[in-house]
Amino acid sequence: MSGAYNEMKCMPACKHNPCYGLAVLVLAILLILPALSPTLPQKHDRIVCFVYHRFGDDRYPSTSVPTEMFRGHLAYLSQNNFNVWTMGQAINAIRNEKEIPSRTVVLTIDDGYRSFYENGLPLLEEFGYPATLYVNAQNIGYKAYMNWDEVRKAEKRGIEIGNHSSSHRHFLDIPDLSDRKEAFFNDLLTAQTTFFDSLGYSPDLYAYPYGEYDHMMKEVLKDAGFSSAAAQYSGVLHRNSDLFEIPRFSMVGPFATLKGFIQKSQMKPIEVITKEPEDIVMKNNPPTMIITLDNKHIDTEYLQCFVNGERNCITEMQEGPDYVKVKIVSRDHLPGRRSLYTITAPSKDRKGWCWYSHVWVNTEVSED
């Protein structure tokens, strides 16, 4: 791991309070991962990733998908000859320059709620589809969650397991960077140890709690040997994507309609050249974003901007020979903890729409 870690204090999560270097070694051993090349090929193959949470749980409509609606999603994929991959398969294809078939999607589930095991998993089996389950390790075994025996059974039934943290904490709420780094690493080590004790291995796939992350968290995961990390903002994974902030379309509550699922499954990426700021934490409200986009495949004449799904943004555009620079700011104050700036444009071949979004996190809004 990087030299910056040598300055950190011993980690309280480690047994017998060993030095930090030993903690790093333990985490690396738990992963047991091959070296992965950071070089990505310059192609435009794409994979649409979806994220679900609860299934058929009417008590939590904002984070649940009706069971029959989920059946409709899977039926659409089956009837239209989609390739359904795990996240691990998608990352392997991108990193190793393998062919990505057209109409390839990844289905992911966050948290490990029992409603997935009871209502979602049987439907995946019915259609013969795999999925990736990001498990919140600390909550496994509690009433609303699967237990470890069910996690192991799900794995045998075609489900890939990923790490969704131990504590599911709002790490960005820790103001001091050094303290945040220590807390995140401790949590990561605790989760990986729990996975190893419960499954016999530790996953190399990660999903950020609440979809919130920063540059430090990405670097910790890379240093620890993870192959990827999934966020929760909408967008399309492609060969030039940052594999440590993978976009996923949310399929919960009002977003889980069959029409919405069909539209998202056909989306293409808008490729970003530069973005200011890179950080997702708001410094001002409303925040301003200046983003330079590759315009080879998008019709910028019909480019649109949305704030949390509404056309409520001010844009300025400057177009070059192979790029378009767009300045975006919301017309109004953003009231919630997480907000999205989204850009869409039709493809130049008129065969679909292209999508990009940036998530903003307002750490002054507490969810604890």
Wavefront OBJ file of the C-alpha trace (Angstrom):
o trace
v 0.000 0.000 0.000
v 1.060 3.625 -0.417
v 3.629 5.331 1.805
v 1.001 7.703 3.183
v -0.395 4.854 5.208
v 2.839 4.481 7.167
v 1.981 7.649 9.070
v -1.316 6.273 10.345
v -1.773 5.051 13.898
v -2.344 1.416 14.785
v -5.839 0.233 13.925
v -8.157 -0.556 16.853
v -10.049 -3.143 14.795
v -6.950 -5.371 14.625
v -6.617 -7.989 17.334
v -3.874 -7.333 19.924
v -3.423 -3.867 18.377
v -0.666 -4.828 15.887
v 1.151 -2.221 13.824
v -0.553 -0.838 10.772
v 1.809 -2.653 8.427
v 0.566 -5.975 9.751
v -3.028 -4.876 9.239
v -2.254 -4.033 5.637
v -0.606 -7.424 5.171
v -3.623 -9.222 6.652
v -5.999 -7.426 4.312
v -3.834 -8.193 1.303
v -3.634 -11.877 2.261
v -7.397 -12.072 2.716
v -7.956 -10.855 -0.821
v -5.478 -13.230 -2.510
v -5.938 -11.473 -5.832
v -3.907 -11.584 -9.023
v -2.318 -8.420 -10.315
v -4.667 -6.495 -12.566
v -3.577 -4.174 -15.336
v -4.896 -0.590 -15.079
v -4.690 -0.088 -18.838
v -8.079 -0.100 -20.542
v -8.635 -0.538 -24.282
v -10.045 2.300 -26.324
v -13.349 0.794 -27.416
v -16.965 1.796 -27.031
v -18.473 -1.440 -25.757
v -20.903 -0.763 -22.956
v -22.597 -2.557 -20.074
v -25.694 -1.259 -18.331
v -25.692 -1.986 -14.585
v -28.788 -1.949 -12.375
v -29.060 -1.835 -8.580
v -31.915 -3.214 -6.466
v -32.394 -3.320 -2.685
v -35.633 -4.867 -1.427
v -38.074 -7.120 -3.292
v -41.828 -7.119 -2.717
v -41.513 -5.348 0.625
v -44.409 -2.880 0.763
v -43.202 -1.498 4.096
v -40.369 0.307 2.314
v -41.731 1.366 -1.093
v -38.930 3.868 -1.751
v -36.276 1.111 -1.725
v -38.302 -1.868 -2.933
v -39.333 -3.244 -6.318
v -42.652 -5.117 -6.586
v -41.998 -8.810 -7.190
v -44.081 -8.923 -10.355
v -42.322 -5.830 -11.664
v -38.981 -7.570 -11.157
v -40.383 -10.533 -13.042
v -41.234 -8.133 -15.860
v -37.656 -6.833 -15.926
v -36.270 -10.362 -16.235
v -38.874 -11.369 -18.829
v -37.910 -8.374 -20.975
v -34.246 -9.377 -20.825
v -35.113 -12.957 -21.761
v -37.488 -12.058 -24.584
v -34.958 -9.668 -26.117
v -31.876 -11.904 -25.868
v -29.872 -9.855 -23.369
v -26.675 -11.207 -21.873
v -26.829 -11.033 -18.087
v -23.427 -10.981 -16.385
v -22.139 -10.673 -12.851
v -20.111 -7.612 -11.993
v -17.042 -9.823 -11.804
v -17.584 -10.972 -15.388
v -18.001 -7.374 -16.540
v -14.820 -6.197 -14.819
v -12.869 -9.181 -16.134
v -14.003 -8.448 -19.697
v -13.029 -4.790 -19.468
v -9.659 -5.325 -17.828
v -8.653 -8.178 -20.123
v -9.931 -6.598 -23.349
v -12.437 -9.361 -23.938
v -15.351 -9.001 -26.293
v -18.492 -7.561 -24.731
v -21.616 -8.723 -26.562
v -24.261 -6.205 -27.459
v -27.144 -6.014 -24.987
v -25.131 -6.908 -21.919
v -26.421 -5.955 -18.471
v -25.379 -6.539 -14.868
v -27.938 -6.987 -12.091
v -26.739 -6.013 -8.611
v -28.416 -6.059 -5.207
v -27.217 -4.019 -2.222
v -27.385 -4.791 1.514
v -28.494 -8.435 1.720
v -32.114 -8.085 2.797
v -34.044 -11.307 3.350
v -36.644 -10.156 0.795
v -34.027 -10.752 -1.899
v -33.508 -14.321 -0.742
v -37.251 -14.995 -0.483
v -38.628 -13.032 -3.450
v -35.819 -11.990 -5.790
v -33.539 -15.028 -5.913
v -36.279 -17.517 -6.956
v -37.102 -15.330 -9.964
v -33.446 -15.111 -10.992
v -33.296 -18.906 -10.823
v -36.485 -19.190 -12.855
v -34.931 -17.182 -15.678
v -31.464 -18.670 -15.251
v -29.761 -15.332 -14.534
v -26.843 -14.574 -12.202
v -26.509 -11.419 -10.124
v -24.048 -9.740 -7.770
v -25.085 -9.279 -4.139
v -23.177 -6.605 -2.199
v -23.450 -7.645 1.446
v -23.491 -5.312 4.436
v -21.504 -7.719 6.615
v -22.346 -6.348 10.066
v -26.115 -6.685 9.562
v -26.122 -10.265 8.271
v -28.138 -12.386 10.685
v -30.420 -9.585 11.869
v -34.179 -9.909 11.404
v -34.608 -8.071 8.089
v -31.417 -9.513 6.594
v -30.220 -12.833 5.273
v -28.062 -14.973 7.531
v -24.677 -16.365 6.534
v -26.114 -19.781 5.720
v -28.510 -18.106 3.274
v -25.655 -16.079 1.775
v -23.714 -19.315 1.182
v -26.790 -20.973 -0.333
v -27.385 -17.965 -2.591
v -23.803 -18.214 -3.799
v -24.332 -21.859 -4.722
v -27.453 -20.798 -6.615
v -25.524 -18.446 -8.927
v -25.104 -15.277 -6.881
v -21.743 -13.515 -6.768
v -20.881 -11.883 -3.422
v -19.380 -8.418 -2.991
v -18.436 -6.244 -0.008
v -20.850 -3.436 0.948
v -18.845 -2.450 4.046
v -19.210 -3.656 7.609
v -20.945 -0.730 9.310
v -22.668 0.915 6.300
v -21.418 4.240 7.626
v -21.586 7.725 6.134
v -17.797 7.989 5.859
v -17.904 11.416 4.199
v -19.340 12.825 7.431
v -15.918 12.414 9.072
v -14.383 15.860 8.445
v -10.700 15.086 9.041
v -9.159 13.201 6.106
v -6.748 11.212 8.284
v -9.556 10.144 10.621
v -11.770 9.262 7.661
v -9.016 7.169 6.108
v -8.438 5.281 9.347
v -12.169 4.671 9.861
v -12.678 3.482 6.288
v -9.699 1.130 6.383
v -10.751 -0.298 9.759
v -14.246 -0.917 8.434
v -12.849 -2.535 5.294
v -10.575 -4.826 7.272
v -13.393 -5.806 9.628
v -15.708 -6.622 6.732
v -13.092 -8.620 4.830
v -12.248 -10.609 7.954
v -15.952 -11.354 8.496
v -16.323 -12.503 4.904
v -13.264 -14.721 5.187
v -14.512 -16.285 8.408
v -18.030 -16.804 6.990
v -17.382 -17.718 3.348
v -13.763 -18.887 3.288
v -12.650 -15.963 1.130
v -12.888 -12.169 0.943
v -14.526 -10.493 -2.085
v -12.631 -8.218 -4.457
v -15.796 -6.318 -5.436
v -16.998 -3.329 -3.407
v -20.071 -1.098 -3.346
v -19.928 2.204 -1.455
v -22.472 2.659 1.363
v -25.136 5.091 0.122
v -23.081 5.429 -3.068
v -20.864 7.999 -1.310
v -17.100 8.044 -1.883
v -14.051 10.237 -2.318
v -10.610 9.928 -3.893
v -9.095 8.567 -0.697
v -11.610 5.719 -0.472
v -10.931 4.771 -4.080
v -7.194 4.683 -3.436
v -7.592 2.552 -0.285
v -9.600 0.002 -2.267
v -7.040 -0.062 -5.074
v -4.167 -0.496 -2.625
v -6.048 -3.315 -0.901
v -6.365 -5.228 -4.172
v -10.020 -4.690 -5.023
v -10.909 -4.922 -8.702
v -13.757 -2.406 -8.712
v -16.203 -0.346 -6.671
v -19.808 0.443 -7.528
v -21.496 3.777 -6.890
v -25.219 4.570 -7.079
v -25.443 7.430 -9.559
v -26.984 6.644 -12.933
v -24.968 6.050 -16.092
v -23.434 3.412 -18.338
v -20.274 1.391 -17.726
v -17.884 1.353 -20.694
v -14.290 0.442 -21.461
v -12.940 3.854 -20.462
v -14.915 4.102 -17.220
v -13.285 4.578 -13.847
v -13.797 1.096 -12.397
v -13.828 2.520 -8.873
v -16.947 4.605 -9.407
v -19.134 2.332 -11.524
v -22.537 3.869 -12.317
v -25.713 1.876 -11.759
v -29.326 2.688 -12.619
v -31.482 2.433 -9.510
v -34.522 0.155 -9.776
v -36.451 1.069 -6.639
v -39.695 2.857 -5.897
v -40.899 5.079 -8.757
v -37.787 4.300 -10.848
v -38.563 0.565 -11.067
v -41.184 0.719 -13.815
v -40.931 -1.625 -16.781
v -40.838 1.350 -19.172
v -37.953 2.887 -17.218
v -36.089 -0.407 -17.104
v -36.424 -0.873 -20.870
v -35.228 2.676 -21.565
v -32.223 2.357 -19.258
v -31.245 -1.057 -20.651
v -30.723 0.573 -24.056
v -28.725 3.596 -22.877
v -25.308 4.464 -24.240
v -22.535 6.293 -22.365
v -21.437 9.893 -22.699
v -17.679 9.776 -22.297
v -16.078 12.407 -20.073
v -12.714 14.002 -20.929
v -12.392 16.304 -17.889
v -14.617 17.353 -15.020
v -14.365 20.156 -12.476
v -14.667 19.490 -9.639
v -13.818 15.787 -9.465
v -15.058 15.645 -5.886
v -18.699 14.813 -5.192
v -18.937 16.690 -1.868
v -20.662 20.054 -2.240
v -18.586 23.117 -1.469
v -21.344 25.510 -2.524
v -25.091 25.074 -2.869
v -26.060 24.968 -5.645
v -22.776 23.587 -6.977
v -21.315 24.445 -10.381
v -19.851 21.748 -12.613
v -17.721 22.314 -15.722
v -17.452 19.146 -17.772
v -15.769 18.416 -21.097
v -17.404 15.634 -23.102
v -16.295 13.606 -26.105
v -18.760 14.650 -28.817
v -17.855 12.086 -31.494
v -20.949 9.997 -30.775
v -23.479 12.495 -29.387
v -25.635 15.082 -31.111
v -24.883 18.134 -28.990
v -27.618 20.175 -30.665
v -30.145 18.246 -28.573
v -28.092 17.937 -25.379
v -30.235 18.252 -22.246
v -29.494 18.845 -18.579
v -31.519 17.747 -15.550
v -31.287 18.325 -11.809
v -32.786 15.423 -9.881
v -34.823 14.519 -12.941
v -36.156 18.031 -13.541
v -35.126 20.484 -16.254
v -34.025 23.004 -13.678
v -30.472 23.864 -14.637
v -28.606 26.685 -16.322
v -26.115 25.587 -18.968
v -23.421 27.237 -21.050
v -21.837 25.305 -23.930
v -18.613 25.697 -25.880
v -18.069 23.223 -28.710
v -14.737 22.229 -30.241
v -13.803 19.860 -33.076
v -14.032 16.713 -30.950
v -15.403 17.918 -27.613
v -18.072 20.012 -25.991
v -17.492 21.876 -22.735
v -20.607 22.372 -20.624
v -21.041 24.536 -17.532
v -23.973 23.433 -15.372
v -25.546 24.880 -12.243
v -28.938 24.281 -10.664
v -31.371 27.188 -10.660
v -32.299 26.398 -7.078
v -30.762 25.323 -3.790
v -30.416 21.528 -3.539
v -32.301 20.457 -0.395
v -31.386 16.777 0.022
v -28.211 14.951 0.999
v -27.642 13.480 -2.472
v -28.527 15.151 -5.768
v -27.842 14.395 -9.414
v -26.817 16.538 -12.361
v -27.677 14.487 -15.445
v -26.788 15.091 -19.100
v -28.498 13.282 -21.966
v -28.156 13.543 -25.739
v -29.222 11.471 -28.731
v -26.516 9.469 -30.442
v -25.381 10.754 -33.816
v -26.486 7.527 -35.479
v -30.000 8.150 -34.097
v -30.069 4.627 -32.655
v -30.515 5.624 -29.042
v -29.809 8.044 -26.235
v -26.611 8.665 -24.291
v -26.415 9.375 -20.571
v -24.057 10.769 -17.941
v -24.696 11.908 -14.379
v -22.716 13.336 -11.473
v -23.776 12.853 -7.866
v -23.449 15.614 -5.276
v -23.347 14.911 -1.540
v -24.286 17.569 0.988
v -22.642 16.400 4.221
v -24.501 19.103 6.156
v -27.670 17.027 5.697
v -27.616 14.142 8.154
v -29.284 10.769 7.584
v -28.182 9.223 10.893
l 1 2 3 4 5 6 7 8 9 10 11 12 13 14 15 16 17 18 19 20 21 22 23 24 25 26 27 28 29 30 31 32 33 34 35 36 37 38 39 40 41 42 43 44 45 46 47 48 49 50 51 52 53 54 55 56 57 58 59 60 61 62 63 64 65 66 67 68 69 70 71 72 73 74 75 76 77 78 79 80 81 82 83 84 85 86 87 88 89 90 91 92 93 94 95 96 97 98 99 100 101 102 103 104 105 106 107 108 109 110 111 112 113 114 115 116 117 118 119 120 121 122 123 124 125 126 127 128 129 130 131 132 133 134 135 136 137 138 139 140 141 142 143 144 145 146 147 148 149 150 151 152 153 154 155 156 157 158 159 160 161 162 163 164 165 166 167 168 169 170 171 172 173 174 175 176 177 178 179 180 181 182 183 184 185 186 187 188 189 190 191 192 193 194 195 196 197 198 199 200 201 202 203 204 205 206 207 208 209 210 211 212 213 214 215 216 217 218 219 220 221 222 223 224 225 226 227 228 229 230 231 232 233 234 235 236 237 238 239 240 241 242 243 244 245 246 247 248 249 250 251 252 253 254 255 256 257 258 259 260 261 262 263 264 265 266 267 268 269 270 271 272 273 274 275 276 277 278 279 280 281 282 283 284 285 286 287 288 289 290 291 292 293 294 295 296 297 298 299 300 301 302 303 304 305 306 307 308 309 310 311 312 313 314 315 316 317 318 319 320 321 322 323 324 325 326 327 328 329 330 331 332 333 334 335 336 337 338 339 340 341 342 343 344 345 346 347 348 349 350 351 352 353 354 355 356 357 358 359 360 361 362 363 364 365 366 367 368
